[in-house]
Amino acid sequence: MFRLFKHYVPHAVVWLALIEFLALLASAEIAWHLYAQQADFDAGGIGDRWAPLATFAVANSLAMMATGMYGSEALRSMKFATARLLAAVSLGVIFLSVVGFLLPTATLWRANSLYAMALAIAALLLIRLILTQSAGAEAFRRRILVLGAGPRAARLQALAEAPGSGLTIAGFVAMAANEKTIPGAVPRTQIASLADHVVALGAGEVVLAMEERRGSLPLADLLRVKTTGVHVNDIASFIERETGRVDLATTNPSGLIFSDGFSAGQRISRVGKRVFDILASIAVLIVGLPLIVIAGIAVKLDSKGPVFYRQSRVGLFGEPYDIVKIRSMRTDAEAAGKAVWAAENDPRITRVGHWIRKLRIDELPQTWCVLKGEMSFVGPRPERPSFVEELERELPYYAERHMVKPGLTGWAQINYPYGASVEDARAKLEYDLYYAKNYSPFLDLLILLQTVRVVLWPEGVR
């Protein structure tokens, strides 16, 4: 896998994105020549139009990322990919229209754009058709050999068998006599050379999933495997890389302490993130003000009570602050004075509240908290103090999520449905720890793009 700014992306996905980016450039270039021939003017050299071509390709590539075109479902299903491609094209058109209004010379002419979009859709559909019909999802799968045959190895087996998995397990090696969870695992005593066994199976990576490593780690074997060019990884790092979350079941404090990560406090990144938050929050407040006003009127007409409500949340370094949201529940939602988890089809939500939550309009006033510096656009979602007290007792490392500023959207929000229990909080904590550990501006950009997908297809909204 490629590691882009501390975030892992499968090699095949990177190559696919590059091929499709080149297809977008080619579509724009061909469209330029078609229009030049139709309008009877000299097309000129490509250096004279590099900016419009690049803008077209970049805008549509970002739109494809935002709509989930490089997710597992879009890589497996042609039908799913086609639906998301049409949504991506729509987003691309909107983005290019805005850029064209601000910088007319940086985009293609309207006739050119029409030709380019038609050519791009045909080219991208052809690429995806070739992919799904020839290699399919197998082109994105990697072969691994698992050292271990106990419960940890079983977790890797379940991960490989999950829909959309990018893994194929070439085999299991039982490193101890008491490891019997995986039937058919080959005992280590029956393998003359572990390095030769790895090569024979065609595995590209070896993952350590032994239940007990102290005194039983086969260092000589692993060194020989490493020198053959095969990557060796422990189960905690492997699951983090493959799933985009820090696995609490296999992670220990020393693993977090000595691992590469938790550098969100770097001065340049921190300053850049704050500048973006200020500019983006001002823009959202200006553009979103009409929506806030309309939603406020609807809330007032629909139910008795204030338009806005304030609620205490836990922020950076565990400091409390108040968020501001448009009210979407009845005023007696917590009449007993005790915090209650939101539930699916929660009866406390008003009729208008159902829609403003679905469209995320109720979150817009929180951009004021971003402007004040209490929140960021991207970060772990802030929880209420009473929930935090409970979760810090129940979950290890929960306090560490407060080492980064809370956000309007986050890595957990785009990867996991709405959380409404301690178990949900545990799963979301694993994603939040991954974000805190692997923060980079690239990851923030990826989260913001994927937030568009969550808003358009609001799975898990409550």
Phi and psi in degrees as a GROMACS rama.xvg file:
@    title "Ramachandran Plot"
@    xaxis  label "Phi"
@    yaxis  label "Psi"
@TYPE xy
-77.7488  141.611  PHE-2
-108.163  106.106  ARG-3
-101.994  106.765  LEU-4
52.4526  47.927  PHE-5
76.3068  2.31643  LYS-6
-113.412  129.846  HIS-7
-86.2027  135.764  TYR-8
-132.05  131.758  VAL-9
-56.9971  142.465  PRO-10
-54.1235  -45.7151  HIS-11
-62.5676  -36.2293  ALA-12
-67.8087  -40.4229  VAL-13
-62.8689  -44.741  VAL-14
-65.2704  -39.8406  TRP-15
-62.6494  -44.5119  LEU-16
-62.04  -39.1753  ALA-17
-66.887  -43.4265  LEU-18
-61.7094  -42.9663  ILE-19
-71.5005  -30.9621  GLU-20
-64.3919  -43.5733  PHE-21
-64.3376  -35.5426  LEU-22
-64.958  -37.2342  ALA-23
-65.767  -43.346  LEU-24
-60.5556  -44.7228  LEU-25
-63.9728  -39.0088  ALA-26
-62.3277  -43.4778  SER-27
-65.32  -39.6188  ALA-28
-67.4148  -44.171  GLU-29
-63.9234  -40.882  ILE-30
-61.6061  -38.0861  ALA-31
-60.044  -46.0359  TRP-32
-68.018  -37.3685  HIS-33
-62.3846  -44.0544  LEU-34
-68.8771  -36.377  TYR-35
-62.3692  -41.4914  ALA-36
-68.033  -40.28  GLN-37
-67.6961  -41.7032  GLN-38
-88.2065  -1.97842  ALA-39
58.7199  58.2601  ASP-40
-137.857  161.586  PHE-41
-72.8037  125.877  ASP-42
-65.8654  -27.7344  ALA-43
74.9246  -178.738  GLY-44
-80.3799  154.81  GLY-45
-65.2911  -24.2439  ILE-46
-65.4676  -21.9436  GLY-47
-79.1721  -12.4578  ASP-48
-132.91  22.3386  ARG-49
-63.7147  -34.831  TRP-50
-65.7588  -49.8315  ALA-51
-61.5611  -38.0146  PRO-52
-64.8334  -45.9736  LEU-53
-64.9659  -41.0042  ALA-54
-61.4273  -42.2819  THR-55
-61.3153  -47.1758  PHE-56
-68.2947  -44.137  ALA-57
-65.5631  -44.3387  VAL-58
-59.8491  -45.3489  ALA-59
-74.6466  -31.7781  ASN-60
-65.1233  -44.3039  SER-61
-63.7041  -38.5538  LEU-62
-64.8281  -36.8843  ALA-63
-66.6993  -38.7703  MET-64
-64.6587  -40.9168  MET-65
-66.2202  -31.8072  ALA-66
-94.2  6.32389  THR-67
81.9801  27.3325  GLY-68
-68.1527  -16.6562  MET-69
-110.509  16.2913  TYR-70
-80.5403  167.825  GLY-71
-62.0877  -39.0429  SER-72
-65.6087  -41.2884  GLU-73
-69.0112  -25.6814  ALA-74
-80.3585  -20.4798  LEU-75
-97.1644  -34.8126  ARG-76
-113.92  123.106  SER-77
-67.6877  -37.3796  MET-78
-63.2191  -46.183  LYS-79
-63.5585  -43.4354  PHE-80
-62.8821  -38.391  ALA-81
-64.8691  -44.1623  THR-82
-62.1495  -43.8137  ALA-83
-70.4276  -31.7197  ARG-84
-64.8099  -41.8869  LEU-85
-63.3978  -38.4168  LEU-86
-66.1069  -38.759  ALA-87
-64.6234  -41.196  ALA-88
-61.9077  -41.3846  VAL-89
-60.6489  -45.212  SER-90
-63.5791  -39.8399  LEU-91
-61.3089  -40.8069  GLY-92
-62.6318  -43.9338  VAL-93
-61.6326  -46.2078  ILE-94
-63.3725  -44.2454  PHE-95
-65.5688  -32.6626  LEU-96
-65.9531  -41.16  SER-97
-65.3587  -46.1067  VAL-98
-62.6977  -40.7698  VAL-99
-63.1171  -33.3765  GLY-100
-70.3229  -40.261  PHE-101
-80.7649  -40.3146  LEU-102
-132.318  81.1296  LEU-103
-56.1191  -33.164  PRO-104
-80.9518  -6.02408  THR-105
-93.8539  0.577196  ALA-106
-128.427  164.599  THR-107
-71.0001  156.484  LEU-108
-65.4021  160.768  TRP-109
-59.3089  -42.4175  ARG-110
-64.8835  -42.0702  ALA-111
-59.7024  -44.6828  ASN-112
-61.7017  -39.3359  SER-113
-62.9072  -47.5509  LEU-114
-61.9164  -44.2482  TYR-115
-63.2909  -41.8352  ALA-116
-63.4255  -42.7875  MET-117
-62.9121  -45.1123  ALA-118
-65.3307  -39.3502  LEU-119
-65.3722  -43.9299  ALA-120
-59.4572  -44.9491  ILE-121
-63.2745  -43.7407  ALA-122
-66.0051  -43.8118  ALA-123
-68.3882  -38.828  LEU-124
-64.9443  -37.8469  LEU-125
-64.5318  -43.4914  LEU-126
-61.1698  -46.2112  ILE-127
-67.4845  -35.4101  ARG-128
-64.5574  -44.099  LEU-129
-61.3744  -40.8915  ILE-130
-63.92  -50.4855  LEU-131
-72.0297  -31.5565  THR-132
-82.9661  -29.4891  GLN-133
-94.0254  -69.2411  SER-134
-93.1968  -33.734  ALA-135
62.3781  -153.198  GLY-136
-67.7414  -18.5493  ALA-137
-61.7763  -26.1377  GLU-138
-65.6465  -16.753  ALA-139
-109.136  10.2819  PHE-140
-99.8967  144.022  ARG-141
-119.597  142.138  ARG-142
-91.5041  130.228  ARG-143
-128.775  151.696  ILE-144
-110.441  129.886  LEU-145
-102.754  123.957  VAL-146
-92.6055  104.08  LEU-147
136.879  150.205  GLY-148
-140.961  24.3487  ALA-149
-101.232  -159.502  GLY-150
-57.7661  -36.34  PRO-151
-64.9867  -41.5371  ARG-152
-64.2076  -35.6669  ALA-153
-63.4263  -33.2255  ALA-154
-64.1689  -39.284  ARG-155
-67.7763  -36.3056  LEU-156
-62.7772  -43.5704  GLN-157
-63.9362  -38.0131  ALA-158
-63.8839  -40.6784  LEU-159
-70.2607  -29.3928  ALA-160
-87.9179  -6.79318  GLU-161
-67.6941  147.777  ALA-162
-57.7204  134.141  PRO-163
81.3006  7.61309  GLY-164
-63.7753  145.39  SER-165
-101.016  19.8553  GLY-166
-120.291  147.105  LEU-167
-129.821  122.79  THR-168
-86.5034  115.058  ILE-169
-72.9348  -26.3018  ALA-170
172.751  166.995  GLY-171
-120.487  141.597  PHE-172
-118.731  118.453  VAL-173
-77.567  110.157  ALA-174
-84.4  -13.0948  MET-175
-140.575  155.656  ALA-176
-66.7026  -26.4028  ALA-177
-87.3741  2.23095  ASN-178
-89.2951  101.103  GLU-179
-131.016  14.3355  LYS-180
-69.2855  -37.1954  THR-181
-95.347  110.886  ILE-182
-70.0297  141.853  PRO-183
86.3356  1.12893  GLY-184
-65.6555  139.522  ALA-185
-82.8826  124.345  VAL-186
-63.9514  141.864  PRO-187
-58.736  -32.4794  ARG-188
-65.941  -17.557  THR-189
-92.8295  1.10864  GLN-190
-109.441  116.957  ILE-191
-67.4578  -45.4946  ALA-192
-135.25  116.951  SER-193
-64.401  -37.0294  LEU-194
-63.1401  -43.3796  ALA-195
-65.8205  -35.5118  ASP-196
-64.2012  -41.0145  HIS-197
-62.4246  -45.4919  VAL-198
-64.6557  -42.4052  VAL-199
-62.096  -35.345  ALA-200
-81.3789  -10.3907  LEU-201
70.7545  27.784  GLY-202
-78.9981  140.284  ALA-203
-98.6618  -5.51031  GLY-204
-156.865  145.543  GLU-205
-114.191  131.276  VAL-206
-117.474  127.43  VAL-207
-83.3893  115.032  LEU-208
-130.173  35.3367  ALA-209
-75.5245  147.141  MET-210
-72.2816  -33.847  GLU-211
-134.763  117.626  GLU-212
-100.864  -20.8409  ARG-213
-65.5  120.651  ARG-214
79.2148  -4.28691  GLY-215
-124.076  8.49389  SER-216
-74.8333  119.573  LEU-217
-79.5787  75.6122  PRO-218
-61.7594  -43.4173  LEU-219
-61.9737  -42.7142  ALA-220
-63.788  -43.4111  ASP-221
-67.359  -36.0728  LEU-222
-64.0593  -42.0335  LEU-223
-64.8271  -40.1455  ARG-224
-62.2087  -44.1465  VAL-225
-61.0564  -38.9943  LYS-226
-72.7616  -13.4236  THR-227
-83.341  -2.03318  THR-228
94.1663  7.66046  GLY-229
-93.7688  132.339  VAL-230
-73.7897  140.101  HIS-231
-116.821  131.302  VAL-232
-141.779  153.006  ASN-233
-89.8787  161.497  ASP-234
-63.9271  -37.3513  ILE-235
-63.8977  -48.1737  ALA-236
-65.9605  -36.0801  SER-237
-65.5371  -47.7226  PHE-238
-63.9043  -38.9142  ILE-239
-59.2271  -44.7376  GLU-240
-66.9049  -41.0394  ARG-241
-78.9868  -31.9969  GLU-242
-107.833  -12.8119  THR-243
71.372  32.2064  GLY-244
-149.179  152.53  ARG-245
-86.574  113.449  VAL-246
-76.6157  111.785  ASP-247
-66.7078  -28.0527  LEU-248
-71.1375  -25.307  ALA-249
-117.488  1.40324  THR-250
-97.9074  139.424  THR-251
-124.059  163.747  ASN-252
-56.1421  -39.9914  PRO-253
-65.4505  -34.103  SER-254
-63.0638  -37.8886  GLY-255
-74.2162  -38.3974  LEU-256
-64.2906  -44.6533  ILE-257
-93.5938  -0.379776  PHE-258
-80.8096  163.557  SER-259
-81.7143  120.01  ASP-260
156.772  -169.414  GLY-261
55.5253  51.338  PHE-262
-114.581  26.0343  SER-263
-64.2564  -15.3126  ALA-264
-85.3464  4.06893  GLY-265
-58.6972  136.107  GLN-266
-60.7168  -46.7783  ARG-267
-62.6208  -45.2253  ILE-268
-63.055  -40.879  SER-269
-65.5745  -44.3833  ARG-270
-66.1383  -44.045  VAL-271
-61.8659  -40.6924  GLY-272
-64.5458  -39.7803  LYS-273
-69.1101  -41.0749  ARG-274
-60.7723  -44.545  VAL-275
-61.105  -43.9445  PHE-276
-59.3646  -42.2028  ASP-277
-64.7554  -50.142  ILE-278
-65.6246  -43.7897  LEU-279
-69.0225  -38.4827  ALA-280
-67.0563  -38.1998  SER-281
-62.8593  -44.5938  ILE-282
-63.4385  -43.7749  ALA-283
-66.876  -39.7025  VAL-284
-63.4195  -39.3224  LEU-285
-69.0624  -49.5698  ILE-286
-69.7771  -37.0905  VAL-287
-85.2384  -6.50339  GLY-288
-56.6624  -45.5064  LEU-289
-59.0574  -38.9935  PRO-290
-64.7583  -40.9601  LEU-291
-62.4061  -42.8827  ILE-292
-64.1589  -47.1211  VAL-293
-62.6638  -45.0895  ILE-294
-63.7216  -39.0764  ALA-295
-62.1074  -42.641  GLY-296
-63.6484  -43.0778  ILE-297
-63.0373  -42.0252  ALA-298
-62.268  -42.4774  VAL-299
-65.7746  -38.6696  LYS-300
-74.5351  -26.6935  LEU-301
-83.2069  -35.7407  ASP-302
-152.848  157.623  SER-303
-75.3185  147.661  LYS-304
125.5  174.75  GLY-305
-71.998  159.135  PRO-306
-74.0653  -43.5069  VAL-307
-107.376  156.372  PHE-308
-139.047  149.887  TYR-309
-109.959  144.917  ARG-310
-147.68  138.213  GLN-311
-75.0602  134.173  SER-312
-132.814  162.197  ARG-313
-96.3535  125.412  VAL-314
-109.856  -149.766  GLY-315
-59.0263  133.684  LEU-316
59.4595  24.5971  PHE-317
79.647  7.37527  GLY-318
-78.2767  134.334  GLU-319
-78.0266  151.711  PRO-320
-154.071  169.457  TYR-321
-105.94  129.903  ASP-322
-93.6348  157.549  ILE-323
-122.727  125.606  VAL-324
-135.148  160.198  LYS-325
-75.9343  131.684  ILE-326
-65.6751  127.428  ARG-327
-120.4  -2.19821  SER-328
-119.159  166.309  MET-329
-64.0636  156.322  ARG-330
-68.8107  -19.3827  THR-331
-99.875  25.3786  ASP-332
-59.654  -32.5245  ALA-333
-130.772  58.366  GLU-334
-62.0823  -28.6671  ALA-335
-76.4925  -7.82921  ALA-336
82.0636  7.61103  GLY-337
-110.832  136.176  LYS-338
-63.8974  136.294  ALA-339
-126.97  134.893  VAL-340
-64.2318  143.08  TRP-341
-69.7017  146.43  ALA-342
-123.314  161.801  ALA-343
-65.5109  136.006  GLU-344
53.3363  45.4646  ASN-345
-60.103  121.573  ASP-346
-68.6254  -14.0078  PRO-347
-75.7509  -16.5007  ARG-348
-77.8825  134.215  ILE-349
-78.2516  171.227  THR-350
-62.6199  -47.7499  ARG-351
-67.3315  -37.8842  VAL-352
-58.5208  -34.9871  GLY-353
-58.64  -42.8472  HIS-354
-79.1999  -38.6691  TRP-355
-71.2534  -27.1375  ILE-356
-72.156  -39.8053  ARG-357
-62.7889  -38.5361  LYS-358
-93.0121  1.32603  LEU-359
66.5947  16.3498  ARG-360
-67.5208  -30.5471  ILE-361
-63.5228  -19.049  ASP-362
-83.7997  -15.7793  GLU-363
-55.38  -42.3193  LEU-364
-61.3538  -18.0857  PRO-365
-67.7757  -15.1055  GLN-366
-63.1921  -20.3744  THR-367
-66.5421  -37.9805  TRP-368
-65.8732  -33.824  CYS-369
-66.3376  -44.0559  VAL-370
-62.8989  -36.3844  LEU-371
-75.1128  -14.9036  LYS-372
94.8471  3.89809  GLY-373
-78.5345  -24.1868  GLU-374
-133.892  172.348  MET-375
-125.674  166.76  SER-376
-66.5558  -36.8708  PHE-377
-120.797  130.109  VAL-378
166.502  175.618  GLY-379
-62.1015  142.09  PRO-380
-67.3388  133.724  ARG-381
-73.1572  142.386  PRO-382
-110.17  164.449  GLU-383
-76.0563  148.262  ARG-384
-53.9248  -39.9936  PRO-385
-66.4332  -38.305  SER-386
-67.572  -39.9474  PHE-387
-61.3532  -42.9452  VAL-388
-59.3091  -43.0822  GLU-389
-67.5114  -44.0531  GLU-390
-70.8437  -31.7692  LEU-391
-68.3549  -27.6095  GLU-392
-76.3489  -34.8471  ARG-393
-88.0531  -32.2227  GLU-394
-119.208  133.077  LEU-395
-71.5853  146.945  PRO-396
67.8503  12.1109  TYR-397
-64.2981  -35.2675  TYR-398
-64.2156  -24.6274  ALA-399
-68.2912  -21.1669  GLU-400
-68.9832  -16.7995  ARG-401
-87.4406  6.74303  HIS-402
-81.8065  -6.46644  MET-403
-123.743  154.438  VAL-404
-67.2094  136.513  LYS-405
-64.8073  158.985  PRO-406
-135.206  166.467  GLY-407
-72.0281  -36.6251  LEU-408
-133.597  164.041  THR-409
-162.529  175.817  GLY-410
-61.6215  -38.3096  TRP-411
-68.0873  -38.0007  ALA-412
-65.8906  -32.8664  GLN-413
-89.9037  -8.48644  ILE-414
-114.939  -10.6557  ASN-415
-142.217  140.773  TYR-416
-63.2126  174.167  PRO-417
-55.4061  130.324  TYR-418
-89.801  133.108  GLY-419
-142.731  29.2964  ALA-420
-162.359  172.492  SER-421
-64.3294  -38.7451  VAL-422
-65.6922  -39.9303  GLU-423
-62.3133  -41.8372  ASP-424
-62.9832  -35.4435  ALA-425
-63.4186  -46.2263  ARG-426
-63.7014  -41.9074  ALA-427
-69.9873  -31.8536  LYS-428
-61.3798  -37.5912  LEU-429
-61.7072  -38.6523  GLU-430
-72.3221  -38.9866  TYR-431
-63.8946  -39.8835  ASP-432
-65.6086  -36.58  LEU-433
-61.2926  -43.3526  TYR-434
-63.6608  -46.9383  TYR-435
-61.9916  -35.6464  ALA-436
-77.3277  -34.8234  LYS-437
-117.298  23.8738  ASN-438
-56.3374  138.718  TYR-439
-159.931  159.067  SER-440
-57.5386  -32.2846  PRO-441
-62.4114  -43.6285  PHE-442
-66.1894  -38.0388  LEU-443
-60.0005  -44.4169  ASP-444
-61.5302  -43.2766  LEU-445
-61.8314  -41.1467  LEU-446
-66.329  -43.0516  ILE-447
-62.7816  -40.9218  LEU-448
-64.9849  -43.6186  LEU-449
-70.9988  -21.1777  GLN-450
-63.1714  -31.9607  THR-451
-59.2241  -43.2175  VAL-452
-60.451  -42.905  ARG-453
-65.521  -37.1711  VAL-454
-70.3889  -40.8894  VAL-455
-72.6482  -36.8601  LEU-456
-123.601  79.9996  TRP-457
-76.7875  70.2146  PRO-458
-69.142  136.834  GLU-459
81.0997  7.54396  GLY-460
-73.8258  135.935  VAL-461
